[in-house]
Amino acid sequence: MKISIIGAGIAGLSTAILLKQEGYDVCIYERNSHISDIGAGIVCWPNASFVLDKLNVLDEVSKVSGEVSNLRRLNVKEELLNLMDIKKINQQMHYDSYSILRRDLMIILFDRILDLDIPIYFNHNLIGIEAINEEQTKIEFDNKKKVVSSIVLGADGRMNSLVRKYVNGDNSPIYKGFINWVGILESKNDLFPDFDVLDYWGVGQRFGIVPINSKKAYWAAGMTSSSIEKKEPSLYKHELNSLFKSWPKSILEIIKQTELNDINKIYIHDHNPINTWYKNNVLLVGDSAHAALPTSGQGACQALEDAWHLTQSLKKNNNDIQNTFAHFNKLRQKKTDLIINQGRQLASTIFNDDENFCEQRDSQSKKSIHGDNTKAIASFWSMDLS
């Protein structure tokens, strides 16, 4: 059984690793010339750590990560709106949560690909998919290379997934009306004495900070925007300083100390949930199947879960691909649909320009400071993992 994976992001690499460890013949095709380093960082919550352990890379991840302790939600006056004890969630799920730069996680996964001698072909941009018969699918690339595979896995992202278009008939992402500037700060000074994730909420604006160690963190600054404009990287710091000039001085210091080359601007998109993730011998995984907003906090985690569940499904039913895909689709759809919708609901709460709404939102949040929802979160994130 020859398995071709389209895309060398987190979903593509992790799926290839798990399948190879089970003895499958797998290779990866990536449209770019190298492994992507787009994005700032990721919190690998315990459900992600579970899968990273199965990938045999959790020890390597822990060496370059921070072990975050709490998530503190604050307003622009630095008043506490809510507090989540991350260590409680870790204890209930029996794995730790790790904050890691995306580029570091990608390097670790890529090194594992090389260790396992998994073929990976760069500069292979997919242009065509054709079913030959019930057991074979032909894929074609813009360099005129053609490959016949028993299974094709689409892990080619949310913005331009040709595999999603083949499966679903449409692959158009939906702009959600807000921007994220994301950055990586590596300071000479100790700016982060503890390992708390800080999440500041304003009116139609947000600033989140995730420490990696006392001198290093990644951050995301968001604001509402009704339209998509041309990006001017040279103006990013000017834009941020203007938008957050009245916010806490610590935020302005983070913007100041971050190198301009370490800041990116992203107009945020997602996809509506779809019922069917497969067609013939072609299956979607990761963002190609279920692109949640960053407000979900679970994008990379769910890509890793896809890799785990698909490998388990194939192991249990190797001889009936359609049945395997149907089982995987049904198993994963409920959880990922909920995460997409939760991400959208939270985004609509954060990125709201109505001052009265935001005042009531913050007041309501303060009332629940002493509540403990860690058990419910742990139960949901643990769903289907064993």
C-alpha positions as CSV (number, residue, x, y, z in Angstrom):
1,M,0.0,0.0,0.0
2,K,1.6,3.2,-1.2
3,I,0.5,6.4,0.7
4,S,1.2,9.8,-0.7
5,I,0.9,12.8,1.6
6,I,0.3,16.3,0.1
7,G,1.8,18.9,2.4
8,A,4.7,19.0,4.9
9,G,3.1,20.9,7.7
10,I,2.4,19.6,11.2
11,A,-0.5,17.3,9.9
12,G,1.5,15.9,7.0
13,L,4.8,15.3,8.9
14,S,3.1,13.8,12.0
15,T,0.9,11.5,9.9
16,A,3.9,10.3,7.9
17,I,5.8,9.5,11.0
18,L,3.1,7.5,12.7
19,L,2.3,5.6,9.5
20,K,6.0,4.8,8.9
21,Q,6.4,3.6,12.5
22,E,3.6,1.1,11.7
23,G,5.4,-0.1,8.6
24,Y,3.5,1.7,5.9
25,D,5.1,2.8,2.6
26,V,4.7,6.6,2.8
27,C,6.1,9.7,1.1
28,I,5.5,13.4,1.3
29,Y,5.2,16.1,-1.4
30,E,5.5,19.7,-0.5
31,R,4.9,22.7,-2.8
32,N,7.5,24.9,-1.2
33,S,11.3,24.5,-1.3
34,H,11.7,23.9,2.4
35,I,9.9,23.2,5.6
36,S,7.6,26.1,6.5
37,D,8.5,28.4,9.4
38,I,5.4,30.5,9.1
39,G,3.7,31.3,12.3
40,A,5.0,32.2,15.8
41,G,4.3,29.6,18.4
42,I,2.0,26.8,19.6
43,V,0.8,25.6,23.0
44,C,0.9,21.8,22.8
45,W,-1.8,21.0,25.3
46,P,-1.9,17.6,26.9
47,N,-3.8,16.0,24.0
48,A,-1.0,17.1,21.7
49,S,1.6,15.9,24.1
50,F,-0.1,12.5,24.0
51,V,0.5,12.3,20.3
52,L,4.0,13.7,20.4
53,D,4.8,10.9,22.8
54,K,3.6,8.4,20.2
55,L,5.7,10.1,17.6
56,N,8.8,9.6,19.9
57,V,9.6,13.3,19.9
58,L,8.1,14.5,23.3
59,D,11.5,14.5,25.0
60,E,13.0,16.7,22.2
61,V,10.0,19.0,22.4
62,S,10.4,19.4,26.2
63,K,14.0,20.5,25.8
64,V,13.1,23.6,23.7
65,S,9.7,24.4,25.3
66,G,8.3,26.2,28.3
67,E,5.9,24.5,30.7
68,V,3.1,27.0,31.0
69,S,1.4,27.2,34.4
70,N,-1.7,29.4,34.2
71,L,-3.7,31.4,31.7
72,R,-4.5,34.9,32.9
73,R,-7.1,36.9,31.1
74,L,-6.8,40.7,31.8
75,N,-8.3,43.9,30.6
76,V,-6.2,46.9,29.4
77,K,-6.1,48.2,33.1
78,E,-4.4,44.9,34.0
79,E,-7.4,43.8,36.1
80,L,-7.8,40.0,36.2
81,L,-10.8,38.8,34.3
82,N,-10.3,35.1,34.5
83,L,-7.7,32.5,35.5
84,M,-7.2,28.9,34.3
85,D,-4.9,26.6,36.1
86,I,-3.1,24.8,33.3
87,K,-1.3,22.4,35.7
88,K,-4.6,21.1,36.9
89,I,-5.5,20.2,33.3
90,N,-2.1,18.5,32.9
91,Q,-2.7,16.4,36.0
92,Q,-6.1,15.3,34.9
93,M,-4.8,14.3,31.4
94,H,-1.5,12.8,32.6
95,Y,0.6,14.9,30.2
96,D,2.2,18.4,30.4
97,S,1.4,21.4,28.3
98,Y,4.4,22.9,26.3
99,S,4.8,26.3,24.7
100,I,7.0,26.0,21.7
101,L,8.0,28.1,18.7
102,R,6.4,26.6,15.6
103,R,9.7,26.5,13.7
104,D,11.3,24.5,16.6
105,L,8.4,21.9,16.4
106,M,8.7,21.7,12.7
107,I,12.5,21.1,12.9
108,I,11.9,18.3,15.5
109,L,9.3,16.6,13.3
110,F,11.5,17.0,10.2
111,D,14.4,15.4,11.9
112,R,12.2,12.5,12.8
113,I,11.2,12.2,9.2
114,L,14.9,12.0,8.2
115,D,15.6,9.5,11.0
116,L,12.9,7.2,9.6
117,D,14.1,7.6,6.0
118,I,10.7,8.9,4.9
119,P,11.0,10.3,1.3
120,I,10.1,14.0,1.2
121,Y,10.0,15.9,-2.1
122,F,10.1,19.7,-2.1
123,N,9.1,21.9,-5.0
124,H,6.2,19.6,-5.9
125,N,3.1,21.7,-6.4
126,L,0.0,19.5,-6.9
127,I,-2.1,20.4,-10.0
128,G,-4.2,17.3,-10.6
129,I,-5.9,14.3,-8.9
130,E,-7.5,11.5,-10.8
131,A,-9.1,8.3,-9.7
132,I,-7.8,5.4,-11.8
133,N,-9.9,2.7,-10.2
134,E,-11.2,1.7,-6.7
135,E,-7.7,1.0,-5.5
136,Q,-5.5,3.6,-7.2
137,T,-5.4,7.4,-7.5
138,K,-3.0,9.4,-9.8
139,I,-1.6,12.7,-8.7
140,E,0.2,15.1,-10.9
141,F,2.5,18.0,-10.1
142,D,3.5,21.1,-12.0
143,N,7.0,19.7,-12.7
144,K,5.1,17.0,-14.7
145,K,5.8,14.3,-12.2
146,K,3.0,11.8,-11.9
147,V,2.5,9.3,-9.0
148,V,0.0,6.5,-8.6
149,S,-0.9,5.8,-5.0
150,S,-3.2,3.5,-3.0
151,I,-4.1,6.4,-0.6
152,V,-3.7,10.2,-1.0
153,L,-3.8,12.3,2.1
154,G,-4.5,16.0,1.7
155,A,-2.5,18.0,4.4
156,D,-2.1,21.0,2.2
157,G,-3.5,23.7,4.5
158,R,-6.5,26.0,4.8
159,M,-5.7,28.7,2.2
160,N,-5.3,26.8,-1.0
161,S,-5.9,23.1,-0.6
162,L,-6.3,21.4,-4.0
163,V,-7.1,18.2,-2.2
164,R,-10.0,19.9,-0.4
165,K,-11.3,21.2,-3.7
166,Y,-11.2,17.7,-5.1
167,V,-13.0,16.2,-2.1
168,N,-15.4,19.0,-1.3
169,G,-15.9,20.8,-4.6
170,D,-14.8,24.1,-3.0
171,N,-11.7,25.2,-1.1
172,S,-12.4,28.9,-0.5
173,P,-11.4,30.0,3.0
174,I,-13.7,32.5,4.8
175,Y,-12.2,35.8,6.1
176,K,-13.4,36.3,9.7
177,G,-13.0,40.0,10.0
178,F,-9.9,40.3,12.1
179,I,-6.1,40.6,11.8
180,N,-3.3,39.0,13.9
181,W,0.2,40.3,14.0
182,V,2.3,37.5,15.4
183,G,5.8,37.9,16.7
184,I,8.7,36.2,18.4
185,L,10.7,38.0,21.1
186,E,14.2,36.9,22.1
187,S,15.4,39.4,24.7
188,K,18.6,39.8,26.6
189,N,16.7,40.6,29.7
190,D,14.4,38.5,32.0
191,L,11.0,39.7,30.9
192,F,9.0,36.7,31.8
193,P,9.6,35.7,35.5
194,D,6.9,33.0,35.5
195,F,5.3,30.8,32.9
196,D,1.8,32.3,32.8
197,V,0.1,32.9,29.5
198,L,-1.2,36.4,29.4
199,D,-4.3,37.3,27.4
200,Y,-5.3,41.0,27.3
201,W,-8.7,41.9,26.0
202,G,-9.8,45.4,24.9
203,V,-12.5,46.8,22.6
204,G,-12.1,45.0,19.3
205,Q,-8.5,44.3,20.2
206,R,-6.4,41.6,21.9
207,F,-2.8,41.0,22.9
208,G,-1.6,37.6,24.0
209,I,1.8,36.6,25.3
210,V,3.1,33.0,25.7
211,P,6.5,32.6,27.4
212,I,9.0,29.9,26.3
213,N,11.6,30.8,28.9
214,S,12.4,33.9,31.0
215,K,13.9,35.7,27.9
216,K,11.8,34.3,25.0
217,A,8.1,34.4,24.1
218,Y,5.8,34.5,21.2
219,W,2.9,36.9,21.0
220,A,-0.2,37.8,19.0
221,A,-1.8,41.2,18.6
222,G,-5.3,41.2,17.1
223,M,-7.8,43.8,16.0
224,T,-11.0,43.9,13.9
225,S,-10.8,44.8,10.3
226,S,-13.6,44.7,7.8
227,S,-11.4,44.4,4.7
228,I,-8.1,42.8,3.6
229,E,-5.5,45.4,2.7
230,K,-2.1,45.1,1.2
231,K,0.6,44.2,3.8
232,E,3.5,46.5,4.3
233,P,6.0,44.8,6.6
234,S,8.1,47.9,7.1
235,L,5.0,49.5,8.8
236,Y,4.2,46.7,11.2
237,K,5.8,48.2,14.3
238,H,4.3,51.6,13.5
239,E,0.8,50.0,13.2
240,L,1.2,48.1,16.5
241,N,2.5,51.1,18.4
242,S,-0.4,53.2,17.2
243,L,-3.0,50.5,18.0
244,F,-1.7,49.6,21.5
245,K,-0.2,53.0,22.6
246,S,-2.6,53.2,25.6
247,W,-2.2,49.6,26.7
248,P,0.1,48.4,29.5
249,K,3.8,49.5,29.1
250,S,4.9,45.8,29.2
251,I,3.1,45.2,25.9
252,L,4.7,48.3,24.3
253,E,8.1,47.0,25.5
254,I,7.5,43.6,23.9
255,I,6.7,45.3,20.6
256,K,9.7,47.5,20.9
257,Q,12.1,44.7,21.6
258,T,10.8,42.3,18.9
259,E,12.9,42.5,15.7
260,L,10.9,43.7,12.7
261,N,11.8,40.5,10.8
262,D,10.2,38.4,13.5
263,I,6.8,40.0,13.1
264,N,4.2,38.8,10.6
265,K,0.7,40.0,9.8
266,I,-2.1,37.5,9.0
267,Y,-5.7,38.2,7.9
268,I,-7.5,35.4,9.7
269,H,-9.5,32.8,7.7
270,D,-11.2,29.5,8.5
271,H,-13.5,27.1,6.8
272,N,-17.1,26.0,7.5
273,P,-17.3,22.4,8.8
274,I,-17.9,19.8,6.1
275,N,-19.6,16.4,6.5
276,T,-17.4,14.4,4.2
277,W,-13.6,14.4,4.3
278,Y,-12.9,11.8,1.7
279,K,-13.6,10.9,-1.9
280,N,-12.5,7.6,-3.5
281,N,-9.0,6.9,-2.0
282,V,-8.4,10.6,-1.1
283,L,-8.7,11.8,2.5
284,L,-8.3,15.2,4.1
285,V,-6.4,15.8,7.4
286,G,-5.4,18.8,9.4
287,D,-6.5,22.3,8.3
288,S,-7.5,20.9,4.9
289,A,-10.3,19.1,6.7
290,H,-11.1,21.3,9.7
291,A,-9.4,24.8,9.8
292,A,-10.3,26.3,13.2
293,L,-9.5,29.9,14.2
294,P,-6.4,30.5,16.4
295,T,-8.9,31.5,19.1
296,S,-9.7,27.8,19.4
297,G,-6.1,27.1,20.7
298,Q,-6.4,23.7,19.2
299,G,-5.4,23.9,15.5
300,A,-2.0,22.1,15.8
301,C,-3.3,19.8,18.5
302,Q,-6.1,18.6,16.3
303,A,-3.7,18.0,13.3
304,L,-1.7,15.8,15.6
305,E,-4.9,14.0,16.7
306,D,-5.8,13.3,13.1
307,A,-2.4,11.6,12.6
308,W,-2.9,9.4,15.6
309,H,-6.5,8.4,14.8
310,L,-5.9,7.8,11.1
311,T,-3.0,5.5,11.9
312,Q,-5.1,3.6,14.4
313,S,-8.0,3.3,12.0
314,L,-5.8,1.9,9.2
315,K,-4.2,-0.6,11.6
316,K,-7.7,-2.0,12.6
317,N,-9.0,-2.2,9.0
318,N,-6.3,-2.3,6.4
319,N,-8.3,-4.0,3.7
320,D,-11.3,-1.7,3.3
321,I,-10.1,1.9,2.7
322,Q,-13.6,3.3,2.3
323,N,-14.7,1.8,5.6
324,T,-11.6,3.1,7.3
325,F,-12.1,6.6,5.9
326,A,-15.8,6.6,6.9
327,H,-14.8,5.5,10.5
328,F,-12.1,8.1,10.8
329,N,-14.4,10.8,9.4
330,K,-17.2,10.0,11.8
331,L,-14.8,9.8,14.8
332,R,-13.1,13.1,14.1
333,Q,-15.9,15.2,12.9
334,K,-17.8,15.8,16.1
335,K,-14.8,17.1,18.1
336,T,-13.4,19.2,15.3
337,D,-16.7,20.8,14.5
338,L,-17.1,21.8,18.1
339,I,-13.6,23.3,18.1
340,I,-14.3,25.3,15.0
341,N,-17.5,26.6,16.5
342,Q,-16.0,27.4,19.9
343,G,-13.2,29.3,18.1
344,R,-15.7,31.3,16.2
345,Q,-17.8,32.1,19.3
346,L,-14.7,33.2,21.3
347,A,-13.5,35.4,18.3
348,S,-16.9,37.1,18.1
349,T,-16.7,37.8,21.8
350,I,-13.1,39.2,21.7
351,F,-13.2,41.1,18.4
352,N,-16.3,43.2,19.1
353,D,-16.2,47.0,18.6
354,D,-19.2,47.7,20.8
355,E,-17.9,49.3,24.1
356,N,-21.0,48.4,26.1
357,F,-20.8,44.8,24.9
358,C,-17.1,44.6,25.9
359,E,-17.8,46.1,29.3
360,Q,-20.5,43.6,30.1
361,R,-18.3,40.8,28.7
362,D,-15.5,41.7,31.1
363,S,-17.9,42.2,34.0
364,Q,-19.4,38.7,33.4
365,S,-15.9,37.2,33.1
366,K,-14.8,38.7,36.5
367,K,-17.8,37.0,38.2
368,S,-16.5,33.6,37.1
369,I,-12.8,34.1,38.3
370,H,-13.2,31.6,41.1
371,G,-14.9,29.0,39.0
372,D,-13.0,25.9,38.0
373,N,-13.7,24.5,34.5
374,T,-10.5,22.5,34.2
375,K,-12.3,19.2,34.6
376,A,-14.6,20.0,31.7
377,I,-11.7,21.2,29.5
378,A,-9.6,18.1,30.3
379,S,-12.6,15.8,29.6
380,F,-13.2,17.4,26.2
381,W,-9.6,17.5,25.1
382,S,-9.2,13.8,26.2
383,M,-12.2,12.8,24.0
384,D,-11.4,9.6,22.0
385,L,-7.7,9.5,23.1
386,S,-6.6,6.4,24.8
